C-alpha cells in the first residue's frame, strides 16, 4: 500500500535501523549498531552524528566554509549540492554538467571533518526551505552510514571500515 510503486523510501525504513553501504552494494536492516560486528564492520572507526527527521527526511547539520548547513540525506541525488542562491559568483570554482561547483576546505559532520569537497550549487525549490542542501551519492559511495531511527543518530565510517577478511 505504498503511495509510489517501485520506490524504496522512508515508508519502508521509518521504524527500522539500517546500514547503507553502497560501495559494497549493501543495505542491512538490523536492530542495533553493534549487530554490524557479525558483518565484520570496524565499529570503532565510525563516528556518531545526530540527525533530525522532518518532512523532508533525514537531515544532518554540516559545517562548511560558509557556515552550518542543514543537509538532507538523499540517495536519489548523485552529487552533494547546496542551495546556490546564497553563494557569490567569485566563490565558484568550476562548472560540471552545467552546474556551478563550489569548493569547501572542510565538511564537518558531528566531530569529524570529512575534508575538502566540491559541492554543486543548485536552485532548490522554495517548498524545500527546511534544507540548505543535499548529501548525495558521492558521499554515500565513500562512507557507510548506519541510521538508528529510534535514537535519531547516524554512525558514519569510511567504506573501508570493514575487516580485511570481508573485502
DSSP file (Angstrom, degrees, kcal/mol; ACC not computed):
  #  RESIDUE AA STRUCTURE BP1 BP2  ACC     N-H-->O    O-->H-N    N-H-->O    O-->H-N    TCO  KAPPA ALPHA  PHI   PSI    X-CA   Y-CA   Z-CA
    1    1 A X              0   0    0      0, 0.0     2,-0.2     0, 0.0     4,-0.0   0.000 360.0 360.0 360.0  31.8    0.0    0.0    0.0
    2    2 A X        -     0   0    0      1,-0.1     3,-0.1     2,-0.1     5,-0.0  -0.503 360.0-127.0 -75.9 147.9    2.9    2.4   -0.7
    3    3 A X  S    S+     0   0    0      1,-0.2     2,-0.5    -2,-0.2    -1,-0.1   0.745  95.4  42.6 -68.5 -22.5    2.0    5.6   -2.5
    4    4 A X  S >  S-     0   0    0      3,-0.1     3,-1.2     0, 0.0     2,-0.2  -0.976  80.9-135.7-129.6 120.2    4.6    5.1   -5.2
    5    5 A X  T 3  S+     0   0    0     -2,-0.5     3,-0.1     1,-0.2    -2,-0.0  -0.517  90.2  19.5 -71.7 136.1    5.2    1.7   -6.9
    6    6 A X  T 3  S+     0   0    0      1,-0.2     2,-0.5    -2,-0.2    -1,-0.2   0.597  95.1 123.1  84.2  11.2    8.9    0.9   -7.3
    7    7 A X    <   -     0   0    0     -3,-1.2     2,-0.7     2,-0.0    -1,-0.2  -0.920  45.8-161.7-112.5 128.2   10.1    3.3   -4.7
    8    8 A X        +     0   0    0     -2,-0.5     2,-0.2    -3,-0.1    -3,-0.0  -0.935  43.4 127.2-100.7 114.1   12.2    2.3   -1.7
    9    9 A X    >>  -     0   0    0     -2,-0.7     3,-1.4     0, 0.0     4,-1.3  -0.644  69.6 -46.1-148.1-157.7   11.8    5.2    0.8
   10   10 A X  H 3> S+     0   0    0      1,-0.3     4,-2.0    -2,-0.2     5,-0.1   0.798 119.6  65.6 -56.6 -34.0   11.0    6.4    4.2
   11   11 A X  H 34 S+     0   0    0      1,-0.2    -1,-0.3     2,-0.2     4,-0.2   0.851 105.7  44.4 -59.9 -33.9    7.8    4.3    4.4
   12   12 A X  H <4 S+     0   0    0     -3,-1.4     3,-0.3     1,-0.2    -1,-0.2   0.883 125.1  31.0 -75.0 -40.1    9.9    1.2    4.4
   13   13 A X  H >< S+     0   0    0     -4,-1.3     3,-2.0     1,-0.2    -2,-0.2   0.439  83.4 106.2-102.4  -1.3   12.6    2.3    6.8
   14   14 A X  T 3< S+     0   0    0     -4,-2.0    -1,-0.2     1,-0.3    -3,-0.1   0.750  94.9  27.6 -59.9 -26.7   10.7    4.7    9.2
   15   15 A X  T 3  S+     0   0    0     -3,-0.3     2,-0.3    -4,-0.2    -1,-0.3   0.095 111.9  80.6-119.5  23.4   10.7    2.2   12.1
   16   16 A X  S <  S-     0   0    0     -3,-2.0     2,-0.4   133,-0.0   133,-0.3  -0.922  70.0-130.1-127.6 152.6   13.8    0.2   11.3
   17   17 A X        +     0   0    0     13,-0.5    13,-1.7    -2,-0.3     2,-0.3  -0.823  38.2 171.2 -96.8 142.6   17.5    0.7   11.8
   18   18 A X  E     -AB  29 147A   0    129,-1.8   129,-3.5    -2,-0.4     2,-0.4  -0.994  30.9-132.6-154.6 155.0   19.6    0.1    8.7
   19   19 A X  E     -AB  28 146A   0      9,-2.8     9,-1.8    -2,-0.3     2,-0.6  -0.921  12.4-157.5-109.4 134.2   23.1    0.4    7.2
   20   20 A X  E     +AB  27 145A   0    125,-2.9   125,-2.4    -2,-0.4     2,-0.3  -0.965  21.6 163.1-108.0 116.3   23.7    1.9    3.8
   21   21 A X  E > > +A   26   0A   0      5,-2.8     5,-2.5    -2,-0.6     3,-1.1  -0.708   1.6 168.1-133.2  80.7   27.0    0.7    2.3
   22   22 A X  G > 5S+     0   0    0    118,-0.7     3,-0.8   121,-0.4   119,-0.2   0.731  70.7  68.2 -72.1 -22.8   26.8    1.4   -1.4
   23   23 A X  G 3 5S+     0   0    0    117,-0.4    -1,-0.3     1,-0.2   118,-0.1   0.790 113.9  32.4 -66.1 -23.9   30.5    0.8   -2.0
   24   24 A X  G < 5S-     0   0    0     -3,-1.1    -1,-0.2     2,-0.1    -2,-0.2   0.232 114.0-116.5-111.5  10.6   29.7   -2.9   -1.3
   25   25 A X  T < 5 +     0   0    0     -3,-0.8     2,-0.4     1,-0.2    -3,-0.2   0.911  68.1 142.0  55.2  47.2   26.1   -2.8   -2.7
   26   26 A X  E   < +A   21   0A   0     -5,-2.5    -5,-2.8     2,-0.0     2,-0.4  -0.950  37.2 178.3-124.9 139.8   24.6   -3.5    0.8
   27   27 A X  E     -A   20   0A   0     -2,-0.4     2,-0.5    -7,-0.2    -7,-0.2  -0.972  19.3-170.7-127.4 120.7   21.6   -2.4    2.7
   28   28 A X  E     -A   19   0A   0     -9,-1.8    -9,-2.8    -2,-0.4     2,-0.5  -0.957  10.1-158.4-117.4 123.6   21.5   -4.2    6.1
   29   29 A X  E     +A   18   0A   0     -2,-0.5     2,-0.3   -11,-0.2   -11,-0.2  -0.890  31.2 146.6 -98.4 125.5   18.4   -3.9    8.4
   30   30 A X        -     0   0    0    -13,-1.7   -13,-0.5    -2,-0.5     3,-0.1  -0.963  53.4-115.5-153.1 166.7   19.3   -4.8   12.0
   31   31 A X  S    S+     0   0    0     -2,-0.3     2,-0.3     1,-0.1    -1,-0.1   0.911  90.9  20.6 -74.2 -43.4   18.2   -3.8   15.5
   32   32 A X    >   -     0   0    0      1,-0.1     3,-1.2   -15,-0.1     4,-0.3  -0.900  68.7-121.1-133.2 154.8   21.4   -2.2   16.8
   33   33 A X  G >  S+     0   0    0     -2,-0.3     3,-1.9     1,-0.3     4,-0.2   0.878 113.0  62.0 -57.5 -38.9   24.6   -0.7   15.5
   34   34 A X  G >  S+     0   0    0      1,-0.3     3,-1.6     2,-0.2    -1,-0.3   0.721  86.4  74.6 -63.9 -20.2   26.6   -3.4   17.4
   35   35 A X  G X  S+     0   0    0     -3,-1.2     3,-1.2     1,-0.3    -1,-0.3   0.718  79.6  74.9 -63.0 -19.8   24.9   -6.0   15.3
   36   36 A X  G X >S+     0   0    0     -3,-1.9     5,-1.8    -4,-0.3     3,-1.3   0.628  73.0  81.1 -71.6 -12.0   27.2   -5.0   12.4
   37   37 A X  G X 5S+     0   0    0     -3,-1.6     3,-1.8     1,-0.3    -1,-0.3   0.851  85.0  59.6 -61.6 -31.7   30.1   -6.8   14.1
   38   38 A X  G < 5S+     0   0    0     -3,-1.2    -1,-0.3     1,-0.3    -2,-0.2   0.686 102.9  52.1 -71.6 -14.9   28.9  -10.0   12.6
   39   39 A X  G < 5S-     0   0    0     -3,-1.3    -1,-0.3    -4,-0.2    -2,-0.2   0.208 122.8-111.8 -99.3  12.6   29.2   -8.4    9.2
   40   40 A X  T < 5 +     0   0    0     -3,-1.8   123,-3.3     1,-0.2     2,-0.3   0.714  60.3 157.9  68.2  26.5   32.8   -7.5   10.2
   41   41 A X  B   < -E  162   0B   0     -5,-1.8     2,-1.4   121,-0.3   121,-0.3  -0.639  46.2-127.3 -78.7 139.5   32.4   -3.8   10.4
   42   42 A X    >   -     0   0    0    119,-2.3     3,-2.0    -2,-0.3     4,-0.2  -0.708  28.2-174.2 -85.7  89.4   35.0   -2.0   12.5
   43   43 A X  G >  S+     0   0    0     -2,-1.4     3,-1.6     1,-0.3    -1,-0.2   0.770  75.3  67.0 -61.2 -29.6   32.6   -0.1   14.7
   44   44 A X  G 3  S+     0   0    0      1,-0.3    -1,-0.3    -3,-0.1    -2,-0.1   0.665  94.8  59.4 -67.7 -14.6   35.3    1.9   16.5
   45   45 A X  G <  S+     0   0    0     -3,-2.0   113,-0.4   116,-0.1    -1,-0.3   0.474  90.4  88.2 -92.1  -2.8   36.1    3.7   13.2
   46   46 A X    <   -     0   0    0     -3,-1.6     2,-0.3    -4,-0.2   111,-0.2  -0.655  67.4-144.0 -92.1 151.1   32.6    5.1   12.9
   47   47 A X  E     -C  156   0A   0    109,-2.5   109,-2.5    -2,-0.3     2,-0.5  -0.857  16.0-120.2-112.8 154.3   31.5    8.4   14.4
   48   48 A X  E     +C  155   0A   0     -2,-0.3     2,-0.4   107,-0.2    63,-0.3  -0.802  31.7 179.0 -95.2 128.3   28.2    9.2   15.9
   49   49 A X  E     -C  154   0A   0    105,-3.4   105,-3.4    -2,-0.5     2,-0.1  -0.985  21.7-134.8-132.8 121.0   26.2   12.1   14.3
   50   50 A X  E     -C  153   0A   0     -2,-0.4    11,-0.4   103,-0.2     2,-0.3  -0.376  25.1-169.9 -70.2 153.5   22.8   13.2   15.4
   51   51 A X        -     0   0    0    101,-2.1     2,-0.4     9,-0.1     9,-0.2  -0.962  17.3-131.6-139.3 161.0   20.1   13.9   12.8
   52   52 A X  E     -F   59   0C   0      7,-2.5     7,-3.0    -2,-0.3     2,-0.6  -0.841  12.1-146.7-106.4 148.4   16.7   15.4   12.6
   53   53 A X  E     +F   58   0C   0     -2,-0.4     5,-0.2     5,-0.2     2,-0.2  -0.961  34.6 153.4-115.6 112.8   13.8   13.8   10.9
   54   54 A X  E >   -F   57   0C   0      3,-2.2     3,-0.6    -2,-0.6    -2,-0.0  -0.548  63.3 -72.0-125.1-168.4   11.5   16.4    9.4
   55   55 A X  T 3  S+     0   0    0      1,-0.2     3,-0.1    -2,-0.2    -2,-0.0   0.763 131.6  52.3 -61.5 -24.1    9.0   16.5    6.5
   56   56 A X  T 3  S-     0   0    0      1,-0.3     2,-0.3    72,-0.0    -1,-0.2   0.821 115.3-113.4 -79.7 -32.9   11.9   16.4    4.0
   57   57 A X  E <   +F   54   0C   0     -3,-0.6    -3,-2.2    17,-0.0     2,-0.5  -0.982  67.5   1.2 136.2-150.2   13.6   13.3    5.6
   58   58 A X  E     -F   53   0C   0     15,-0.3    15,-3.1    -2,-0.3     2,-0.4  -0.660  67.8-171.2 -80.0 121.8   16.8   12.6    7.5
   59   59 A X  E     -FG  52  72C   0     -7,-3.0    -7,-2.5    -2,-0.5     2,-0.3  -0.962   8.9-165.4-124.3 132.7   18.7   15.9    7.9
   60   60 A X  E     - G   0  71C   0     11,-2.9    11,-3.3    -2,-0.4     2,-0.7  -0.784  22.4-125.6-107.7 153.6   22.3   16.4    9.2
   61   61 A X  E     - G   0  70C   0    -11,-0.4    49,-0.6    -2,-0.3     2,-0.4  -0.910  33.0-172.9 -97.9 118.6   23.9   19.7   10.3
   62   62 A X  E     -HG 109  69C   0      7,-3.1     7,-3.4    -2,-0.7     2,-0.6  -0.931  16.9-144.5-115.7 135.2   27.1   20.1    8.3
   63   63 A X  E     +HG 108  68C   0     45,-2.3    45,-2.7    -2,-0.4     5,-0.2  -0.883  29.7 164.8 -99.3 121.7   29.7   22.8    8.9
   64   64 A X  E >   - G   0  67C   0      3,-2.9     3,-2.2    -2,-0.6    43,-0.2  -0.672  56.0 -80.4-123.4-179.7   31.4   24.1    5.8
   65   65 A X  T 3  S+     0   0    0     41,-0.5     3,-0.1     1,-0.3    42,-0.1   0.791 129.2  48.6 -55.3 -30.7   33.5   27.1    5.0
   66   66 A X  T 3  S-     0   0    0      1,-0.3    -1,-0.3    21,-0.0     2,-0.3   0.367 122.8 -89.2 -94.6   5.8   30.4   29.3    4.7
   67   67 A X  E <   -G   64   0C   0     -3,-2.2    -3,-2.9     2,-0.0     2,-0.4  -0.803  67.4 -23.8 125.2-165.8   28.8   28.2    8.0
   68   68 A X  E     -G   63   0C   0     -2,-0.3     2,-0.3    -5,-0.2    -5,-0.2  -0.732  58.5-171.9 -91.5 131.2   26.4   25.5    9.2
   69   69 A X  E     -G   62   0C   0     -7,-3.4    -7,-3.1    -2,-0.4     2,-0.7  -0.927  25.3-126.9-124.4 145.7   24.1   24.0    6.7
   70   70 A X  E     -G   61   0C   0     -2,-0.3    62,-3.1    -9,-0.2    63,-1.4  -0.847  32.3-165.1 -91.7 117.9   21.1   21.6    7.0
   71   71 A X  E     -Gi  60 133C   0    -11,-3.3   -11,-2.9    -2,-0.7     2,-0.4  -0.920  11.9-142.7-114.9 123.6   21.7   18.7    4.6
   72   72 A X  E     -Gi  59 134C   0     61,-2.5    63,-3.1    -2,-0.5     2,-0.5  -0.687  20.1-127.0 -80.9 129.0   19.1   16.2    3.5
   73   73 A X  E     + i   0 135C   0    -15,-3.1     2,-0.4    -2,-0.4   -15,-0.3  -0.684  40.3 171.0 -74.4 120.9   20.3   12.6    3.1
   74   74 A X    >   -     0   0    0     61,-2.3     3,-1.2    -2,-0.5    63,-0.3  -0.896  31.0-173.5-143.9 108.4   19.2   11.7   -0.4
   75   75 A X  T 3  S+     0   0    0     -2,-0.4    -1,-0.1     1,-0.2    61,-0.1   0.592  87.9  67.8 -73.5 -10.0   20.1    8.5   -2.3
   76   76 A X  T 3  S+     0   0    0     60,-0.0     2,-0.6     2,-0.0    -1,-0.2   0.517  85.0  80.6 -86.8  -5.2   18.4    9.9   -5.3
   77   77 A X    <   -     0   0    0     -3,-1.2    60,-3.2    58,-0.2    61,-0.2  -0.900  63.8-159.5-103.6 123.5   20.9   12.7   -5.7
   78   78 A X  S    S+     0   0    0     -2,-0.6    60,-0.7    58,-0.2     2,-0.3   0.771  76.9  37.5 -71.6 -23.9   24.1   11.7   -7.5
   79   79 A X  S    S-     0   0    0     58,-0.2     2,-0.5    59,-0.1    58,-0.2  -0.877  85.2-109.7-127.1 156.8   26.0   14.7   -6.0
   80   80 A X        -     0   0    0     -2,-0.3    40,-2.2    38,-0.3     2,-0.3  -0.763  49.2-177.9 -81.6 127.2   26.1   16.7   -2.8
   81   81 A X  E     -kJ 120 134C   0     53,-1.8    53,-2.4    -2,-0.5     2,-0.3  -0.877  20.4-151.7-130.7 158.7   24.6   20.0   -3.6
   82   82 A X  E     -kJ 121 133C   0     38,-3.1    40,-2.8    -2,-0.3     2,-0.5  -0.903  41.0 -90.5-123.7 155.3   23.9   23.4   -1.9
   83   83 A X  E >   -k  122   0C   0     49,-3.1     3,-0.9    -2,-0.3    40,-0.2  -0.554  41.9-153.5 -62.8 117.6   21.2   26.0   -2.4
   84   84 A X  G >  S+     0   0    0     38,-2.6     3,-1.6    -2,-0.5    -1,-0.2   0.662  75.7  80.0 -75.5 -19.0   23.0   28.1   -5.0
   85   85 A X  G 3  S+     0   0    0     37,-0.3    -1,-0.2     1,-0.3    38,-0.1   0.694  88.4  57.0 -66.7 -18.4   21.4   31.5   -4.3
   86   86 A X  G <  S+     0   0    0     -3,-0.9     2,-0.4     2,-0.1    -1,-0.3   0.368  90.9  86.2 -95.2   6.2   23.5   32.2   -1.2
   87   87 A X  S <  S-     0   0    0     -3,-1.6     2,-0.2    -4,-0.0     5,-0.0  -0.891  73.5-127.5-113.8 137.3   26.9   32.0   -2.9
   88   88 A X    >   -     0   0    0     -2,-0.4     3,-1.8     1,-0.1     4,-0.3  -0.489  22.9-117.9 -79.2 149.5   28.7   34.7   -4.8
   89   89 A X  G >  S+     0   0    0      1,-0.3     3,-1.5     2,-0.2    -1,-0.1   0.811 111.0  64.2 -54.7 -35.0   30.0   34.2   -8.3
   90   90 A X  G 3  S+     0   0    0      1,-0.3    -1,-0.3     3,-0.0    -3,-0.0   0.712  96.2  58.4 -67.0 -19.4   33.6   34.7   -7.2
   91   91 A X  G <  S+     0   0    0     -3,-1.8    12,-0.6    11,-0.0     2,-0.4   0.511  79.0 110.1 -86.6  -4.6   33.4   31.6   -5.0
   92   92 A X  E <   -L  102   0C   0     -3,-1.5    10,-0.2    -4,-0.3     3,-0.1  -0.589  46.5-172.1 -78.7 127.7   32.6   29.3   -7.8
   93   93 A X  E     -     0   0C   0      8,-3.0     2,-0.3    -2,-0.4     9,-0.2   0.863  58.1 -34.1 -85.0 -40.7   35.5   27.0   -8.6
   94   94 A X  E     -L  101   0C   0      7,-1.2     7,-3.2     5,-0.0     2,-0.4  -0.893  56.2-103.9-165.4-178.6   34.3   25.3  -11.8
   95   95 A X  E     -L  100   0C   0     -2,-0.3     2,-0.4     5,-0.3     5,-0.2  -0.996  25.4-174.3-129.6 139.8   31.3   24.0  -13.7
   96   96 A X  E >  S-L   99   0C   0      3,-2.7     3,-2.1    -2,-0.4    -2,-0.0  -0.981  75.4 -13.6-136.4 123.0   30.3   20.4  -14.1
   97   97 A X  T 3  S-     0   0    0     -2,-0.4     3,-0.1     1,-0.3    -1,-0.1   0.857 129.8 -54.6  53.7  37.4   27.5   19.2  -16.3
   98   98 A X  T 3  S+     0   0    0      1,-0.2     2,-0.5     0, 0.0    -1,-0.3   0.460 115.2 117.8  79.6   1.1   26.3   22.8  -16.4
   99   99 A X  E <   -L   96   0C   0     -3,-2.1    -3,-2.7    23,-0.0    -1,-0.2  -0.872  68.3-119.2-104.6 130.6   26.2   23.2  -12.6
  100  100 A X  E     -L   95   0C   0     -2,-0.5    21,-2.8    21,-0.4     2,-0.5  -0.395  27.7-144.6 -63.1 142.8   28.5   25.6  -10.8
  101  101 A X  E     -LM  94 120C   0     -7,-3.2    -8,-3.0    19,-0.2    -7,-1.2  -0.945  11.4-165.1-115.5 130.0   30.8   23.9   -8.4
  102  102 A X  E     -LM  92 119C   0     17,-3.3    17,-3.4    -2,-0.5     2,-0.5  -0.937  12.5-142.7-114.3 136.2   31.8   25.5   -5.1
  103  103 A X  E     - M   0 118C   0    -12,-0.6     2,-0.4    -2,-0.4    15,-0.2  -0.844  12.7-168.1-104.4 130.7   34.8   24.2   -3.1
  104  104 A X  E     - M   0 117C   0     13,-2.6    13,-2.0    -2,-0.5     3,-0.1  -0.942  18.8-148.3-115.0 141.2   34.9   23.9    0.7
  105  105 A X  S    S+     0   0    0     -2,-0.4     2,-0.3    11,-0.2    -1,-0.1   0.716  84.7  31.2 -76.4 -22.3   38.0   23.2    2.7
  106  106 A X        -     0   0    0     11,-0.1   -41,-0.5    10,-0.1     2,-0.3  -0.987  51.4-174.5-141.0 148.8   36.0   21.4    5.4
  107  107 A X        -     0   0    0     -2,-0.3     7,-3.1   -43,-0.2     2,-0.5  -0.806  22.3-171.7-141.5  94.1   32.9   19.3    5.6
  108  108 A X  E     +HN  63 113C   0    -45,-2.7   -45,-2.3    -2,-0.3     2,-0.4  -0.795  13.2 174.8-101.9 124.8   32.2   18.6    9.3
  109  109 A X  E >   -HN  62 112C   0      3,-2.2     3,-2.1    -2,-0.5     2,-0.2  -0.998  69.9 -34.3-122.1 126.7   29.6   16.2   10.5
  110  110 A X  T 3  S-     0   0    0    -49,-0.6   -61,-0.1    -2,-0.4   -47,-0.1  -0.461 126.3 -27.0  62.5-126.9   29.5   15.5   14.2
  111  111 A X  T 3  S+     0   0    0    -63,-0.3     2,-0.5    -2,-0.2    -1,-0.3   0.328 119.6  90.1-101.7   5.5   33.0   15.7   15.5
  112  112 A X  E <   -N  109   0C   0     -3,-2.1    -3,-2.2     2,-0.0     2,-0.7  -0.888  62.8-146.6-114.7 133.8   34.7   14.6   12.2
  113  113 A X  E     -N  108   0C   0     -2,-0.5    -5,-0.3    -5,-0.2     3,-0.1  -0.854   7.2-164.2 -91.0 115.9   36.0   16.8    9.4
  114  114 A X        -     0   0    0     -7,-3.1    -6,-0.1    -2,-0.7    -1,-0.1   0.360  40.6-130.2 -84.1   5.8   35.5   14.8    6.2
  115  115 A X        -     0   0    0     -8,-0.1    -1,-0.3     2,-0.0   -11,-0.1  -0.221  50.8  -4.0  86.4-168.6   37.8   17.2    4.4
  116  116 A X        +     0   0    0    -10,-0.1     2,-0.3    -3,-0.1   -11,-0.2  -0.288  64.5 177.5 -63.4 142.6   37.7   19.2    1.2
  117  117 A X  E     - M   0 104C   0    -13,-2.0   -13,-2.6   -11,-0.1     2,-0.5  -0.998  30.0-132.5-147.3 146.2   34.7   18.7   -1.0
  118  118 A X  E     - M   0 103C   0     -2,-0.3     2,-0.4   -15,-0.2   -38,-0.3  -0.888  29.7-165.6 -94.7 127.8   33.4   20.0   -4.2
  119  119 A X  E     - M   0 102C   0    -17,-3.4   -17,-3.3    -2,-0.5   -38,-0.2  -0.953  15.8-129.0-120.3 131.9   29.7   20.9   -3.9
  120  120 A X  E     -kM  81 101C   0    -40,-2.2   -38,-3.1    -2,-0.4     2,-0.5  -0.525  17.3-136.4 -75.3 144.2   27.3   21.6   -6.7
  121  121 A X  E     +k   82   0C   0    -21,-2.8   -21,-0.4   -40,-0.2     2,-0.3  -0.910  33.9 170.4-103.3 127.3   25.3   24.8   -6.5
  122  122 A X  E     -k   83   0C   0    -40,-2.8   -38,-2.6    -2,-0.5     2,-1.0  -0.967  42.4-110.9-140.9 147.2   21.7   24.2   -7.4
  123  123 A X        -     0   0    0     -2,-0.3     2,-0.4   -40,-0.2   -40,-0.1  -0.718  39.2-161.1 -80.9 105.4   18.4   26.1   -7.4
  124  124 A X        -     0   0    0     -2,-1.0   -39,-0.1     1,-0.1     4,-0.0  -0.754  26.5-102.6 -91.7 132.7   16.5   24.2   -4.7
  125  125 A X    >   -     0   0    0     -2,-0.4     3,-2.0     1,-0.1    -1,-0.1  -0.146  23.1-122.5 -56.1 145.4   12.7   24.7   -4.8
  126  126 A X  G >  S+     0   0    0      1,-0.3     3,-1.1     2,-0.1    -1,-0.1   0.722 108.8  70.6 -64.9 -22.0   11.3   27.0   -2.2
  127  127 A X  G 3  S+     0   0    0      1,-0.3    -1,-0.3     2,-0.1     3,-0.2   0.623  94.1  59.0 -68.8  -9.6    9.0   24.2   -0.9
  128  128 A X  G X   +     0   0    0     -3,-2.0     3,-1.8     1,-0.2    -1,-0.3  -0.154  64.6 133.0-107.5  36.4   12.2   22.7    0.5
  129  129 A X  T <   +     0   0    0     -3,-1.1    -1,-0.2     1,-0.3    -2,-0.1   0.671  57.6  74.5 -63.2 -17.6   13.1   25.7    2.7
  130  130 A X  T 3  S+     0   0    0     -3,-0.2     2,-0.3    -4,-0.1    -1,-0.3   0.680  96.3  56.8 -69.4 -15.3   13.9   23.4    5.6
  131  131 A X    <   -     0   0    0     -3,-1.8   -60,-0.2     1,-0.1     3,-0.1  -0.834  56.1-163.3-120.3 155.6   17.1   22.4    3.9
  132  132 A X  S    S-     0   0    0    -62,-3.1   -49,-3.1    -2,-0.3     2,-0.3   0.530  77.0 -22.0-104.4 -14.4   20.2   24.2    2.6
  133  133 A X  E     -iJ  71  82C   0    -63,-1.4   -61,-2.5   -51,-0.3     2,-0.4  -0.969  63.6 -95.5-174.8-174.5   21.4   21.3    0.6
  134  134 A X  E     -iJ  72  81C   0    -53,-2.4   -53,-1.8    -2,-0.3     2,-0.8  -0.990  17.1-143.5-130.1 130.0   21.5   17.6   -0.2
  135  135 A X  E     -i   73   0C   0    -63,-3.1   -61,-2.3    -2,-0.4   -58,-0.2  -0.848  42.1-173.8 -90.6 108.0   24.0   14.9    1.0
  136  136 A X    >>  -     0   0    0     -2,-0.8     4,-1.8   -63,-0.2     3,-1.0  -0.128  38.3 -76.1-104.1-168.7   24.2   12.8   -2.1
  137  137 A X  H 3> S+     0   0    0    -60,-3.2     4,-2.2   -63,-0.3     5,-0.2   0.725 116.5  69.6 -64.5 -26.0   25.6    9.5   -3.5
  138  138 A X  H 34 S+     0   0    0    -60,-0.7     4,-0.5   -61,-0.2    -1,-0.3   0.917 109.3  37.5 -58.5 -40.4   29.1   10.9   -4.0
  139  139 A X  H X> S+     0   0    0     -3,-1.0     4,-1.3     1,-0.2     3,-0.9   0.899 115.5  53.6 -73.7 -42.9   29.4   11.0   -0.2
  140  140 A X  H 3< S+     0   0    0     -4,-1.8  -118,-0.7     1,-0.3  -117,-0.4   0.722 102.2  57.8 -70.1 -21.5   27.4    7.7    0.3
  141  141 A X  T 3< S+     0   0    0     -4,-2.2    -1,-0.3     1,-0.2    -2,-0.2   0.743 112.5  41.9 -75.7 -22.9   29.7    5.8   -2.1
  142  142 A X  T <4 S+     0   0    0     -3,-0.9    17,-2.6    -4,-0.5     2,-0.4   0.664 117.4  47.5 -93.0 -20.0   32.7    6.8    0.1
  143  143 A X  E  <  - D   0 158A   0     -4,-1.3     2,-0.4    15,-0.3  -121,-0.4  -0.967  68.1-137.5-133.1 137.3   31.0    6.2    3.5
  144  144 A X  E     - D   0 157A   0     13,-2.5    13,-2.3    -2,-0.4     2,-0.5  -0.759  26.6-162.4 -85.2 137.5   28.9    3.5    5.2
  145  145 A X  E     -BD  20 156A   0   -125,-2.4  -125,-2.9    -2,-0.4     2,-0.5  -0.975  10.3-163.3-130.4 119.5   26.1    5.1    7.2
  146  146 A X  E     -BD  19 155A   0      9,-2.8     9,-2.5    -2,-0.5     2,-0.6  -0.898  12.7-154.9 -99.5 126.2   24.1    3.3    9.9
  147  147 A X  E     -BD  18 154A   0   -129,-3.5  -129,-1.8    -2,-0.5     2,-0.9  -0.905   8.8-166.3-106.2 118.1   20.8    5.0   10.7
  148  148 A X  E  >> - D   0 153A   0      5,-2.8     5,-1.6    -2,-0.6     4,-1.3  -0.869   7.8-174.1-101.0  98.1   19.3    4.5   14.2
  149  149 A X  T  45S+     0   0    0     -2,-0.9    -1,-0.2  -133,-0.3  -132,-0.1   0.858  78.3  50.9 -65.4 -38.3   15.8    5.8   13.6
  150  150 A X  T  45S+     0   0    0      1,-0.2    -1,-0.2     2,-0.1    -2,-0.0   0.918 118.4  36.4 -68.1 -43.4   14.7    5.5   17.3
  151  151 A X  T  45S-     0   0    0      2,-0.2    -1,-0.2  -101,-0.0    -2,-0.2   0.590 102.9-130.9 -84.8 -11.2   17.7    7.3   18.7
  152  152 A X  T  <5 +     0   0    0     -4,-1.3  -101,-2.1     1,-0.2     2,-0.3   0.934  65.6 123.1  57.1  49.5   17.9    9.8   15.8
  153  153 A X  E   < -CD  50 148A   0     -5,-1.6    -5,-2.8  -103,-0.3     2,-0.3  -0.996  47.8-153.6-139.3 144.5   21.6    9.2   15.4
  154  154 A X  E     -CD  49 147A   0   -105,-3.4  -105,-3.4    -2,-0.3     2,-0.5  -0.879   8.0-146.9-113.5 150.1   23.7    8.0   12.5
  155  155 A X  E     -CD  48 146A   0     -9,-2.5    -9,-2.8    -2,-0.3     2,-0.5  -0.983  21.3-168.5-114.5 122.3   27.0    6.2   12.6
  156  156 A X  E     +CD  47 145A   0   -109,-2.5  -109,-2.5    -2,-0.5     2,-0.3  -0.944  13.8 159.0-120.3 129.5   29.3    7.2    9.7
  157  157 A X  E     - D   0 144A   0    -13,-2.3   -13,-2.5    -2,-0.5  -111,-0.2  -0.962  47.1 -87.6-141.1 158.9   32.5    5.5    8.7
  158  158 A X  E >   - D   0 143A   0   -113,-0.4     3,-2.5    -2,-0.3   -15,-0.3  -0.338  42.9-114.9 -59.6 148.7   34.7    5.2    5.7
  159  159 A X  T 3  S+     0   0    0    -17,-2.6    -1,-0.1     1,-0.3   -16,-0.1   0.709 116.7  66.1 -60.7 -17.6   33.5    2.4    3.4
  160  160 A X  T 3   +     0   0    0    -18,-0.3     2,-2.3     1,-0.2    -1,-0.3   0.424  68.3 106.5 -82.7   2.1   36.9    0.8    4.3
  161  161 A X    <   +     0   0    0     -3,-2.5  -119,-2.3  -116,-0.1     2,-0.3  -0.257  57.6  99.3 -79.6  54.0   35.8    0.4    7.9
  162  162 A X  B    S-E   41   0B   0     -2,-2.3  -121,-0.3  -121,-0.3  -122,-0.1  -0.982  83.9 -96.1-136.0 145.9   35.4   -3.3    7.5
  163  163 A X    >   -     0   0    0   -123,-3.3     3,-1.9    -2,-0.3     4,-0.2  -0.254  34.7-114.3 -64.7 153.3   37.8   -6.1    8.4
  164  164 A X  G >  S+     0   0    0      1,-0.3     3,-1.4     2,-0.2    -1,-0.1   0.769 111.5  66.4 -59.8 -29.0   40.1   -7.4    5.7
  165  165 A X  G 3  S+     0   0    0      1,-0.3    -1,-0.3     2,-0.1    -2,-0.1   0.696 101.0  50.9 -68.7 -16.0   38.6  -10.8    5.7
  166  166 A X  G <         0   0    0     -3,-1.9    -1,-0.3  -126,-0.2    -2,-0.2   0.365 360.0 360.0-101.2   4.2   35.3   -9.3    4.4
  167  167 A X    <         0   0    0     -3,-1.4    -1,-0.2    -4,-0.2    -2,-0.1   0.475 360.0 360.0 -82.1 360.0   36.9   -7.4    1.5
